[in-house]
Amino acid sequence: MRSSPERVLPQPDRGLSRRPWGDYALFATLIGPNLALLILFTYRPLVDNIRLSFFEWNISSPTATFVGFGNYREWFGRADTWQIVGNTVVFTVATVAGSMLLGLALALLLDRKLLGRNLVRSALFAPFVISGAAVGVAFQFVFDPNFGLVQDLLDRVGIGAPDFYQDPAWALVMVTLTYLWKNLGYTFVIYLAALQGLRPELSEAAAIDGVSSWTAFRRVLLPQLRPTTYFLSITVLLNSFQVFDIINVMTRGGPLGTGTTTMVYQVYNESFRNFRAGYGATVATVMFLVLLAVTVYQVRLMDRDDRPRPVRGPRLRRRGRGRGAECDTRSVPSTECDIRPVARKEIVG
């Protein structure tokens, strides 16, 4: 009799279970310096700032007094707090919404073959790379009440120009328009890059089907731009919430004390003008918590939107087994029902 060959079982690769120390050393070499810098310049200052918010400390004094939540109670109870919060919300919402809407509109306009489009694209992006302080100085002359460009244009059309440096409402409009002009190039470039990476087949199919331009924009184009919109909403929100240089150069938080003061500028005022480092750390901690909550909410919306959605077909009427009753297959398993022949009119969308 011929003996059958012995079956040789594959041996486990011990190299997979025991990684050489060289891999870990390489990982530590590549990640270690970045992680150390992140801890040193991001996480440690964050923890120190939160700890400092529980102390009353004058920068000129060598000692700090523990006050618990006293700084937080003072901030919530001050008369100017809610005006400053309102300025921050108005400035942030206006700059985020304005830069994203105008950036998308300009990207749609320049995402085609036009004469000199590369020059226009470069001109639109250029303000974003200019220093905010330089932009603030330039726009001081634009909004100057005596010889500014805005004053001259409004005088030519017979409209009296408001005093942007004395009226708090118009001062906030002035700094908002200035930052909007500076930040518009960023959203424009991101949206333009997203448009150039879209699949043209969907738009072509919509055009062949005779879909109107507005419907194609709303139903075909915007859903494809949703990840880009989520990304911009987070980054532009974080940048707008922390604008300091333009406000400091143009209005210094005024007029009338807190006319254009935002929460970031309040941190500067309390910490480096009033020398109340503990109170300034309190405002910074509140800002951090607000931005953290808003960012987490936006990221969760983005994750939920990226999940695949089940495709629901038509709801068929099925007759219950042995009971002669109808049941809905979307709520009752198909094994509980017997499919009976249904007419076309019994299909419910």
Buried (B, 14 or more C-beta within 10 A) or exposed (E): EEEEEEEEEEEEEEEEEEEEEEEEEEEEEEEEEEEEEEEEEEEEEEEEBBEBBBBBBBEEEEEBEEBEEBBBEBBEEEEEBEBBBEBBEBBBEBBBEBBBEBBBEBBBEBBEEEEEEEEBBEEBBEBBEEEBBBBBEBBBEBBBEEEBEBBEEBEEEEEEBBEBBEBBEBBBBBBBBBBBBBBBBBBBBBBBEBBEEBEEEBBEEBEEEEBEEEEBBEEBBEEBBEEBBBBBBBBBBBBBBBBBBBBBBBBBBBBEEBBBBBBBBBBBBBBEEEBBBBBBBBBBBBBBEBBEEBBEEBEEEBEEEEEEEEEEEEBBBBBEEEEEEBBEBEEEEEEEBEEEEEEEEEEEE
